[in-house]
């Protein structure tokens, strides 16, 4: 029976199999026999503690889509908004279902009683019209190209990629004939609206662990240096969790009645002077975070002139500034505000003596992954803790393979099997002897 890896670095590997708990492929024992699960977890906590507590000058955390996922069930509230985060694959399943009747009800955010019924294409129809093809294995094991996205009438094939389909649609709508133009645009609007609803959930401390996570990582850095959080998510879980613990967030917007985007805000800090007998001492405010939302946010809106971007209350924004999942997002990353945010992210990864932690990020996004891999190989003082719900996939993507190779080449990389809403906070914050 195969082993399930829980922690791996270029020094040690901790795993579990039917034989028991292992370190470096050997059963770990104490004086009375094989160790139990609690003792095994404490060994991993000790490894994580040694890795993250090295007096780093700079701490950067990348929060991906998986950090918002709990049970991966697409459950909606009374307003049709998702209750928790789900994977992109689960959103694709919802899109398939919503477009099946060739009609989609689009609600008006400012006037909930006003609804618009859009005539749309079924997902399988719009896929074929936009000439979306992908590779799959046939019965003989050979790779073939196909545009049949359905495994059966209600199920998408595992090879279906929503990101690639959206890229096709954005290109296709520029050249579509007049007969189908309106219906194609309606279909795209419907898909984007479903994505928006699927990511508009509110923070609930009984469901999400974001507050505990912020508390834990706030203790990893030095008082004079803010913790830097970079996220690909549109949701407001991090901001809401920070507000619930009275933390301060610099999100690149001015401290004004109508906050405007200003990337120089990341360079500021909060201090106060404390008088002593002979001099004045400067004290830095605790629990202050930089938050870089590199794919935009549900609360950002561009002005009609396009000259500035404002942050508004969630639900009041008609057309959020968001990079939707498509290959076009790479081109959009060179637009404002994304360019400033990506540049800042890159600068942070190049900073000497930096601890970098990822959670919920699968490294399937090439644009971000290549940036991280480059930093790992050029910044000798960058230590990277890569966490995910599994760290030993049978079919890892190419970027993940590069990470593993870099670890074996003795770059400072460790892998931890943990998720934001399960056990990550426990591993990062608990003392090795706890419990």
WOBEL-V678084 format. One record per residue. RES is the residue in one letter. PHI is phi in degrees with one decimal (NA if undefined). OMEGA is omega in degrees with one decimal (* if undefined). Layout:
RES|PHI|OMEGA ; RES|PHI|OMEGA
This chain:
X|NA|-177.1 ; X|-70.5|-179.7 ; X|-99.6|176.0 ; X|-104.8|-176.4 ; X|-85.4|-179.1 ; X|-107.9|178.4 ; X|-152.5|178.3 ; X|-149.1|172.2 ; X|-137.3|178.6 ; X|-78.0|178.2 ; X|-110.6|-175.4 ; X|-139.6|174.2 ; X|-137.0|-179.9 ; X|-114.6|-175.5 ; X|-144.8|179.4 ; X|-132.8|175.4 ; X|-139.2|178.5 ; X|-63.4|179.2 ; X|-79.0|-178.0 ; X|139.0|-177.2 ; X|-93.2|-172.2 ; X|-126.2|167.8 ; X|-122.6|-177.8 ; X|53.4|175.1 ; X|72.5|-179.4 ; X|-116.7|178.7 ; X|-57.0|179.2 ; X|-88.4|-178.7 ; X|-126.2|168.3 ; X|-112.1|-176.9 ; X|-64.6|-175.3 ; X|-104.0|-178.6 ; X|134.3|-179.6 ; X|-59.6|179.6 ; X|-71.6|177.7 ; X|-95.9|-175.3 ; X|-63.4|179.8 ; X|-63.6|178.3 ; X|-66.7|177.7 ; X|-62.8|178.9 ; X|-62.1|178.8 ; X|-66.0|175.9 ; X|-64.2|179.4 ; X|-67.9|177.7 ; X|-57.6|179.1 ; X|-63.5|178.3 ; X|-62.9|-179.7 ; X|-64.5|179.9 ; X|-60.5|178.9 ; X|-64.6|-177.1 ; X|-76.4|-171.8 ; X|-90.7|-176.8 ; X|-101.4|-179.6 ; X|-123.7|178.5 ; X|53.8|179.1 ; X|-73.1|176.4 ; X|-80.6|-173.3 ; X|-138.0|178.6 ; X|-123.2|179.2 ; X|-125.2|-179.6 ; X|-123.6|176.5 ; X|-104.2|-178.7 ; X|-107.7|-179.0 ; X|-99.3|-175.2 ; X|-58.1|-178.1 ; X|-63.3|-179.9 ; X|-71.0|178.9 ; X|-97.8|-176.4 ; X|-89.7|175.2 ; X|-111.4|179.7 ; X|-100.2|179.4 ; X|59.1|175.4 ; X|-106.2|-178.6 ; X|-83.6|179.0 ; X|-105.7|-177.4 ; X|-107.9|174.5 ; X|-86.0|-176.3 ; X|-65.8|-179.8 ; X|-97.8|178.6 ; X|79.1|-179.0 ; X|-100.2|178.4 ; X|-60.0|-179.8 ; X|-82.7|177.8 ; X|-142.4|-179.9 ; X|-72.5|176.2 ; X|-136.5|179.1 ; X|-72.8|177.1 ; X|-61.5|178.6 ; X|-62.7|178.7 ; X|-69.3|175.8 ; X|-63.7|178.1 ; X|-61.7|176.7 ; X|-61.5|179.8 ; X|-67.0|177.9 ; X|-61.6|177.8 ; X|-55.7|-177.9 ; X|-69.5|-175.0 ; X|-67.4|-177.4 ; X|-92.7|-172.0 ; X|-61.8|-178.2 ; X|-87.7|178.9 ; X|63.9|172.8 ; X|-139.8|177.6 ; X|-139.2|-179.6 ; X|-89.7|-179.8 ; X|-102.2|-179.4 ; X|-82.7|175.5 ; X|-94.7|-176.2 ; X|-60.2|-177.3 ; X|-84.2|178.9 ; X|-138.5|-174.2 ; X|-55.1|-178.3 ; X|-77.6|-179.7 ; X|-93.7|-179.4 ; X|-125.1|178.0 ; X|-123.0|179.2 ; X|-94.5|-177.8 ; X|-97.2|172.1 ; X|-85.0|-173.8 ; X|-130.6|172.5 ; X|-88.1|169.6 ; X|-64.6|-176.7 ; X|-61.7|-179.6 ; X|-68.1|178.9 ; X|-72.2|-178.2 ; X|-69.3|176.3 ; X|-63.6|-179.3 ; X|-69.7|-179.6 ; X|-62.5|-178.8 ; X|-86.1|178.7 ; X|58.4|175.6 ; X|-85.0|178.1 ; X|-119.1|175.3 ; X|-147.5|-178.6 ; X|-93.6|173.8 ; X|-147.9|178.7 ; X|-90.2|175.8 ; X|-85.9|-175.2 ; X|-63.4|-179.8 ; X|-92.8|179.5 ; X|91.0|179.1 ; X|-83.9|178.4 ; X|-83.2|179.0 ; X|-129.5|177.5 ; X|-97.1|-177.5 ; X|-144.6|172.1 ; X|-118.9|175.3 ; X|-90.6|-172.1 ; X|-87.1|-173.8 ; X|-95.4|172.4 ; X|-78.4|169.2 ; X|-147.1|-173.3 ; X|-62.9|-174.5 ; X|-120.1|-174.0 ; X|-132.6|175.8 ; X|-82.7|174.4 ; X|-67.3|-177.4 ; X|-63.2|-178.9 ; X|-79.3|-179.2 ; X|-61.9|-177.7 ; X|-126.2|-177.6 ; X|-61.5|-179.6 ; X|-59.3|-179.2 ; X|-67.7|178.0 ; X|-60.5|-180.0 ; X|-61.8|176.9 ; X|-60.3|177.8 ; X|-61.4|-176.9 ; X|-65.9|179.6 ; X|-62.3|177.6 ; X|-76.3|-175.9 ; X|-64.8|-175.2 ; X|-66.4|178.5 ; X|-73.5|-174.3 ; X|-122.6|-176.5 ; X|-67.4|-179.4 ; X|-70.7|-175.6 ; X|-62.7|-177.7 ; X|-62.8|-175.2 ; X|-101.8|-172.0 ; X|-55.4|-175.9 ; X|-64.6|-178.0 ; X|-69.6|177.2 ; X|-65.6|178.9 ; X|-63.1|176.4 ; X|-61.3|-178.9 ; X|-64.2|178.0 ; X|-63.9|178.3 ; X|-59.1|-179.7 ; X|-64.7|-179.9 ; X|-61.3|180.0 ; X|-65.9|178.1 ; X|-66.7|177.8 ; X|-64.9|177.2 ; X|-61.8|179.8 ; X|-61.2|179.7 ; X|-65.2|-177.9 ; X|-72.7|-177.2 ; X|-121.3|-175.0 ; X|-100.1|-176.9 ; X|-65.0|179.5 ; X|-97.4|178.5 ; X|-73.5|176.4 ; X|-132.4|-175.7 ; X|-63.2|178.5 ; X|-82.5|-178.5 ; X|-112.5|-173.9 ; X|-105.1|-179.1 ; X|-103.0|-171.6 ; X|-63.8|179.8 ; X|-66.0|177.1 ; X|-61.4|179.0 ; X|-63.3|179.2 ; X|-62.9|177.8 ; X|-59.7|-177.0 ; X|-68.5|-175.7 ; X|-71.7|178.4 ; X|-64.7|-178.3 ; X|-92.3|-176.8 ; X|-85.3|-176.4 ; X|-96.3|176.9 ; X|-91.0|-175.4 ; X|-54.9|-175.8 ; X|-81.2|-179.1 ; X|-118.9|178.7 ; X|-68.9|170.7 ; X|-75.2|-178.7 ; X|-103.4|178.2 ; X|-110.5|177.4 ; X|-113.2|-179.4 ; X|-136.1|174.8 ; X|-92.2|-172.8 ; X|-86.2|177.1 ; X|-86.4|-172.9 ; X|-66.8|-176.9 ; X|-113.4|-177.3 ; X|-60.7|-178.1 ; X|-66.9|178.5 ; X|-63.9|-178.5 ; X|-67.0|178.3 ; X|-64.7|178.7 ; X|-62.9|179.6 ; X|-64.1|-177.9 ; X|-67.3|179.5 ; X|-109.5|178.3 ; X|58.2|174.4 ; X|-87.0|-179.3 ; X|-111.2|-177.5 ; X|-120.1|168.9 ; X|-95.7|-175.7 ; X|-109.4|179.1 ; X|89.1|179.1 ; X|-119.3|-177.3 ; X|-66.8|175.0 ; X|-85.1|-177.4 ; X|-139.3|-178.4 ; X|-61.0|172.7 ; X|-118.3|-173.8 ; X|-58.8|179.3 ; X|-112.5|-178.7 ; X|-66.3|179.5 ; X|-152.3|-172.9 ; X|-63.9|179.0 ; X|-69.5|179.1 ; X|-61.9|179.9 ; X|-64.4|-175.8 ; X|-85.9|-178.5 ; X|-93.6|177.8 ; X|-141.2|179.1 ; X|-112.3|-179.8 ; X|-135.2|171.7 ; X|-142.5|179.0 ; X|-92.9|177.6 ; X|-119.5|-176.9 ; X|-76.1|172.5 ; X|-118.3|-174.4 ; X|-63.4|-173.9 ; X|-113.0|-173.9 ; X|-149.5|176.1 ; X|-115.9|-179.4 ; X|-105.6|177.9 ; X|-96.6|178.4 ; X|-114.9|179.1 ; X|-88.6|177.4 ; X|-66.8|-179.4 ; X|-84.7|178.9 ; X|54.0|175.0 ; X|-117.6|-174.1 ; X|-124.4|162.3 ; X|-88.1|178.1 ; X|-125.1|-179.8 ; X|-105.6|179.6 ; X|-94.7|-167.4 ; X|-71.1|175.3 ; X|-111.2|178.1 ; X|92.3|-174.2 ; X|-153.6|175.2 ; X|-63.8|-174.9 ; X|-102.8|-179.6 ; X|-100.3|179.3 ; X|-141.1|179.1 ; X|-86.8|179.1 ; X|-66.6|-178.9 ; X|-60.5|179.2 ; X|-77.6|-178.7 ; X|79.0|-174.1 ; X|-81.8|179.2 ; X|-150.3|-179.7 ; X|-123.9|-179.3 ; X|-112.1|171.6 ; X|-102.9|-177.1 ; X|-127.3|179.2 ; X|-67.5|-179.7 ; X|-60.3|-178.2 ; X|98.8|179.8 ; X|-97.9|-178.2 ; X|-97.9|-178.1 ; X|-78.2|-178.9 ; X|-125.8|-176.8 ; X|-64.1|173.5 ; X|-81.7|-175.0 ; X|-142.3|172.0 ; X|-93.5|-178.8 ; X|-72.5|-176.6 ; X|-65.4|174.5 ; X|-161.7|180.0 ; X|-66.5|177.1 ; X|-64.9|-177.6 ; X|-63.2|178.7 ; X|-69.6|177.0 ; X|-68.1|-179.0 ; X|-65.3|-178.7 ; X|-65.6|177.3 ; X|-96.2|177.1 ; X|-97.5|173.3 ; X|-77.2|4.4 ; X|-92.6|-171.3 ; X|-62.1|-178.0 ; X|-61.8|179.7 ; X|-61.5|-177.9 ; X|-70.0|178.3 ; X|-66.0|178.3 ; X|-62.1|178.4 ; X|-63.4|178.2 ; X|-58.9|-179.8 ; X|-63.4|177.8 ; X|-61.9|-179.1 ; X|-63.6|-179.9 ; X|-70.1|-179.9 ; X|-89.2|-178.1 ; X|-67.0|179.3 ; X|-61.2|176.0 ; X|54.5|-176.0 ; X|-112.2|169.9 ; X|-98.6|-179.9 ; X|-119.6|-179.2 ; X|-123.5|174.1 ; X|-116.2|173.5 ; X|-144.4|178.6 ; X|73.6|180.0 ; X|-113.9|-172.0 ; X|-90.3|-177.0 ; X|66.9|174.2 ; X|-84.9|177.4 ; X|-81.5|-174.5 ; X|-61.7|-174.7 ; X|-60.0|-179.7 ; X|-74.4|-176.9 ; X|-61.5|-179.4 ; X|-64.4|177.9 ; X|-62.8|-179.6 ; X|-67.5|-179.7 ; X|-60.6|177.5 ; X|-63.5|179.5 ; X|-64.2|179.9 ; X|-59.4|-174.9 ; X|-86.4|-178.7 ; X|-113.3|178.8 ; X|-102.2|-174.7 ; X|-64.3|-177.8 ; X|-101.9|176.6 ; X|-94.3|176.8 ; X|-110.0|-172.7 ; X|-118.1|173.7 ; X|-105.6|-176.4 ; X|-99.4|-178.8 ; X|-118.9|178.2 ; X|-162.7|-177.4 ; X|-69.7|170.0 ; X|-145.4|-178.5 ; X|-120.3|179.3 ; X|-136.2|179.9 ; X|-60.3|177.6 ; X|-70.1|179.4 ; X|-130.2|179.9 ; X|-69.3|176.7 ; X|-74.3|-173.3 ; X|-63.9|179.6 ; X|-67.7|178.0 ; X|-65.2|177.1 ; X|-60.6|178.7 ; X|-65.9|177.2 ; X|-62.8|-179.9 ; X|-62.3|178.8 ; X|-62.9|178.6 ; X|-63.1|176.5 ; X|-61.5|179.7 ; X|-67.0|176.1 ; X|-86.0|174.5 ; X|70.5|163.2 ; X|-76.2|-175.5 ; X|-77.4|-178.8 ; X|-132.9|172.8 ; X|-134.8|178.9 ; X|-113.2|-179.5 ; X|-132.8|176.5 ; X|-81.5|-177.3 ; X|-165.8|178.3 ; X|-130.1|-177.3 ; X|-53.9|-172.7 ; X|-96.9|175.6 ; X|-127.4|-169.1 ; X|-121.0|-175.9 ; X|-63.3|-179.5 ; X|-60.0|179.6 ; X|-63.1|-180.0 ; X|-67.5|-176.0 ; X|-76.9|-171.1 ; X|-106.8|-175.1 ; X|-77.5|176.1 ; X|-75.8|-176.7 ; X|-55.1|-176.6 ; X|-91.2|-177.1 ; X|-64.7|-177.7 ; X|73.5|*
